Amino acid sequence: MPRTVDLSRPLEPGMPHARTVPAPRFTPTSTWAEHRMRVMRLDVPTHIGTHLDAPSHFVEDGATVDRLPLSALVGRAYCLEVLRDGPDPITADDLKAAVDLEPGDALLIRTGWDDRYTEPAYVDRHPYLAVDAAEWAVATGLRLIGMDTLSPDLPMSMRPPNFSYDVHRTLLGAGTPIVENLVLREISGQWCTLFVGVLNVCGGDGAPARALAVLA
């Protein structure tokens, strides 16, 4: 029987987030005690928790979330394990030496930092993609890149002034969406069918997503 694995983080108070985005807020507007029903107001930035970056995040005329082709969000994916202890780059050689990928596949990259989600270092000291890795993904024709880190670019503590986000710009500039803050430990080294249930935000530069992997 196929098995479905949830690859996403819950939206919850205290969750880690980049310092460039605000913390989420969860406000009850109707309670059981007072209204005999429950309604919550949810205030979240588009880039928090498990979320998708649409091309418009870094490309002026790039596709927004609601204009992404559905074929980018569903299909075959491979989860490659490239373990890193600290803020070290993952190169094109790390990616292409590991598995044969075809155009239209998605690549999920597990660095092991899905086990360090609650640590302060998760925001500032995570591994990242070298620019040549992003260029290789584009040249290979991959439809989507996902990682178990806060960002595929340099961690915030290592960014120089006027940081240019070259990995984001390379992938998104080619129309390749990025999914961040995935939980990949259960599917490492395996093929799956990936479903990225991103919120259909009109004009959205990104949005939280429920990512599911179906294993044969």
C-alpha positions, 0 to 999 in steps of 0.5 A, spaced: 500 500 500 502 507 498 504 511 504 503 518 505 508 522 509 507 529 511 513 533 509 511 540 512 511 544 518 505 546 522 504 554 523 505 555 530 507 560 535 514 561 536 516 558 530 523 560 527 523 565 521 528 570 518 529 576 521 526 580 515 519 577 516 515 578 522 513 573 526 506 570 525 500 571 530 494 567 532 488 571 534 481 567 536 476 571 534 470 567 536 471 562 542 467 556 544 466 559 551 463 565 548 460 563 542 459 556 542 464 556 535 471 557 534 474 562 529 481 564 529 485 570 525 491 568 522 496 573 520 502 570 517 508 573 512 508 569 505 515 566 507 514 562 513 514 555 515 514 550 510 512 555 504 513 556 496 517 561 493 514 563 487 518 567 481 515 573 483 519 573 489 525 575 486 523 576 478 519 583 477 515 580 471 515 573 474 509 568 475 505 569 482 503 563 486 496 563 483 499 563 476 504 557 477 502 551 472 499 545 477 504 541 473 510 544 477 506 542 484 505 535 483 509 529 480 515 525 481 521 527 486 527 524 489 530 526 496 537 526 496 541 526 502 547 531 502 548 531 510 552 538 512 554 540 519 554 547 518 554 553 513 557 549 508 555 549 500 552 544 496 555 544 489 553 541 482 557 535 483 554 533 490 547 533 486 549 530 479 553 525 482 548 522 486 542 520 482 539 520 475 534 526 474 530 527 468 527 534 466 521 535 469 523 531 476 523 535 482 529 535 487 528 535 494 535 536 498 536 533 505 542 536 509 539 534 516 537 540 518 530 538 519 533 535 525 535 542 528 529 546 526 528 549 534 535 551 534 538 558 534 543 556 528 537 554 524 536 561 522 543 563 521 548 557 520 544 552 515 547 549 509 546 552 502 546 551 495 552 554 491 550 558 485 553 552 480 548 547 484 542 552 482 545 553 475 545 545 474 538 544 476 536 549 471 540 546 466 537 539 468 530 542 467 528 540 474 521 543 475 522 544 483 527 545 488 526 543 496 530 544 502 530 542 509 533 549 511 530 556 512 533 558 505 537 555 499 542 561 499 547 563 504 545 564 511 543 570 514 549 571 519 554 570 512 550 575 508 555 581 506 551 588 505 547 588 499 547 581 498 544 579 491 540 572 493 544 569 487 541 562 488 534 565 489 535 569 482 538 563 478 532 558 480 526 563 480 529 567 474 528 560 470 521 559 473 523 554 478 519 554 484 523 553 491 520 550 497 523 551 504 523 548 511 521 541 509 521 535 513 525 530 509 528 525 514 522 519 512 523 520 505 531 520 504 534 517 498 527 515 495 523 517 490 516 519 491 510 523 488 510 530 491 504 534 492 505 541 494 499 544 496 500 551 496 495 556 498 492 560 492 494 567 494 492 571 488 498 575 486 502 572 491 510 572 491 510 565 495 505 562 500 505 557 506 504 550 503 502 543 505 507 538 502 506 531 502 510 525 499 506 519 496 511 513 497 510 506 493 
